[in-house]
């Protein structure tokens, strides 16, 4: 197995071990970093102080894996996959030595690599990515050494807004720079505008349509400012949240099949297409979008963990499948909750779907009940059939997880009219009589009918 986070040893190797004992299956896993089986999604909350210690993000240590007879080799990087010879070459990063290891079955879980804008100064001290626990520790060490309190976050996707919150919680003056029209490009611009307004209200300066052109350094070589066409922004620390791409350089060199986004292509059993003894999962693969019917790259820990379970079952002699995704994701910046599932307007246009959209304003609880918080729900439905295509939600407490209603409806292929009959739980402390998602569904039904 190559890769040590959500799709590698945790949970693929333990699942395979549960099905096959030590005498039946030898498991060797390679991990480039110091840690295994950890939650990369929790790094912003560790940096921001919500999670007290790094160890709380680790599900299983290397020692725990080894105690289960899983031969995990940390600080070991696979440098080549020899598919015909059924072997991999790995380099011990501490000793500098290289060895070949043969395999009967291979699991690739190399994850994704962060995009770094190809601009001068981007590799200067004080510029940090936050993809691994080692990255998070390096950022915390840098923050403790740097006396200044000015932070610039490049990118305004999930990691960007979460890191903006983390740095704000640490008392920094935060500026977010994004090349997009609005923050959170996973939302439509009209919904992203709500996020922008809320971030401004929290004291986070957000500059849109501003790709980075240069990172300036001081006499000591460390970062001192970030430059865009719109201006120069002083910085004592810079965090990159510019997205990721599949890390498939090894797979490409080995001649394994890749999709339009550069991710490995697999079948429903997560087996690499055309290769009966090679599986792949996590952020290095493309998966089927159940709404559009096309392959997408959706790098989320929820998917990676499921991939690992499926791979472990199949590699261990059982059988399991991963049918696909609908693109559900939630995030937050301070008290603002952000959620989406299914297609955005742009996605629907790209796959040739005709659609209607509706947007409703509602509250998280009955309007008269203390603590009722506003939320905005946007819904897309197919113009001809009324099939639900996507939902986006921005609001305060109680908003984000409502997207799960829509995720289930999308997976089931429901129409918006069918959704209006869903028997959802109601009591004033939890919801209005008509849940906000169902209010949007009712409005979408009317829009579909009006569109003929």
Secondary structure, 3 states (H helix, E strand, C coil): CECCCCCCHHHHHHHHHHHCCCCCCCEEEEECCCCCCECHHHHHHHHHCCCCCHHHHECCCHHHHHHCCEEEEECEEEEEEECCCCEEEEEECCCCCEEEEECCCEEECCCEEECCCCCECCCCCCEECCCCHHHHHHHHHHHHHCCCCEEEEECCCHHHHHHHHHHHHCCCEEEEECCCCCCCCCCCHHHHHHHHHHHHHHCCEEECCCCEEEEEECCCCCEEEEEECCEEEECCEEEECCCEEECCHHHHHCCCCECCCCCECECCCCEECCCCCEEECCCCECEEECCCCCEECCCCHHHHHHHHHHHHHHHCCCCCCCCCECCCEEEEECCEEEEEEECCHHHHHHCCCCEEEEEEEEECCCCCCCCCCEEEEEEEEECCCCEEEEEEEEECCCCHHHHHHHHHHHHCCCEHHHHCCCCCCCCCCCCCCCCHHHHHHHHHHHHHHHCC
